[in-house]
Amino acid sequence: MTHPLRLPAFRLLFVGRTVSAVGDAVVPVALALAVLRVTGSTGALALVLSCAMVPRLLLLPLGGVAADRFDARRVAIATDLLRGAAQLVVGVELLGGTPALAHLAVASAAAGAASAFAIPTASPLVAGTVEPDGRQRANALIGAAGNASRLGGPALAGLLVWTIGPGWAFVLDAASFALSAALLSVTRVRRVPVPNRSLRADLALGWREVRSRDWYWTTLIAHGVWNFGAAVLLTLGPVIAVRRLGGEGAWVLLQQAGGVGMLAGSLLATRARPARPVLVGNLALAGYAAPLLLLGLAAPAPVTIGAYGLALAALGFLNPVWETVVQERVPAHALARVSSYDWLVSMGAVPLGYALAPLAADAWGAPAPLFVAAALVAVACAGTAAVPGVRRLTWAARPAPARAEPAGAAR
């Protein structure tokens, strides 16, 4: 098996994705500090973040259709350029010294809309540059690079913000998108032609591909519940850490442990190949119940931090394994559409967790929603073992056929 990084096309893709990941890892911290410097309001920050999240969720299915119909590589180039332009606008506004909140919100909405079209291109780009026997390692390498970027991104953001200003963090991100687009423009990516058909038919076909696989749609539900639990933890965890686990430092260490765990899990995925990948991955995800329970109990900080690191290592391992299984089992002509539904279900649960966690904490105390989230995560993720398709699914002997859709399909 040829190592993916020996393949020129994947090497270009990997470098572009890594550079873009570094830029993206800088932005969240820089954006939060910039908006708070300008407005002093957490409500303003919530508004800007919502302006990015809402169009992303609404447009994800359309992004999947576009990536399948119009060539994932071209869609990725266009979205890189659009997101780069949006970040450059924010950077220029901040460097000018008098940024308008409305301008920041509009730029965030544009970037969020573009990301809805960019996210579904990730799987087709890997499938189009790497042969089936190297895809798990390729997915794991991209995951490891992204996780390493998330570890160093906040520190780089802080350095930029406290030395030359937050505007330069956005300029850096814009430059990373431009470089990624340039590299993609010279990358050769195989694609499967898709017949011209109605938008409604394209969306329906993608949904049929999801619905026809019990292992897929049940696992999507489990992933959505996992993300709901993660949102509850990220909402209530800082308060518990500060008040009962030793202060802000405990929360910072917990987040760093999560980053290290994600990186370790993705590196493990470059070599480990469990016989029943979806079953093993989902059972590992059920371990996220542990840090939820420990935070609710205000267990000693070292125990909670260690449990969180292990739980995120499971996520780091699952992500590339899951991407590889999907690339093997889903026909190439529908891969982006199926991926878009995956992201929609997973990301759609996050705002719900953000919204419900503080309401439940106000009504019954912070431990209650953490305990409920722990139970939901454990039942949803471990419960997929009861699904025959999850238990039986093994690695495909060969990938799903890369064929075009039949010309006579219903419109």
Buried (B, 14 or more C-beta within 10 A) or exposed (E): EEEBBEBEBBBBBBBBBBBBBBBBBBBBBBBBBBBEEBBEEEEBBEBBBBBBBBBBBEBBBBBBBBBBBBBBBBBBBBBBBBBBBBBBBBBBBBBEEEBEBEEBBBBBBBBBBBBBBBBBBBBBBBBBBBBBEBBBBBBBBBBBBBBBBBBEBBEBBBEBBEEEBBBBBBBBBBBBBBBBBBBBBEBEBBBBEBBEBEEEBBBBBBBEBBEEBBBBBBBBBBBBBBBBBBBBBBBBBBBBBBEBBBEEEBBEBBBBBBBBBBBBBBBBBBEBEBEBBBBBBBBBBBBBBBBBBBBBBBBEBEEBBBBBBBBBBBBBBBBBBBBBBBBBBBBBBBBBBBBBBBBBBBBBBBBBBBEBBBEBBEEEEBBBBBBBBBBBBBBBBBBBBEBEBBEEBEBEEEBBEBEEBEEEEEE
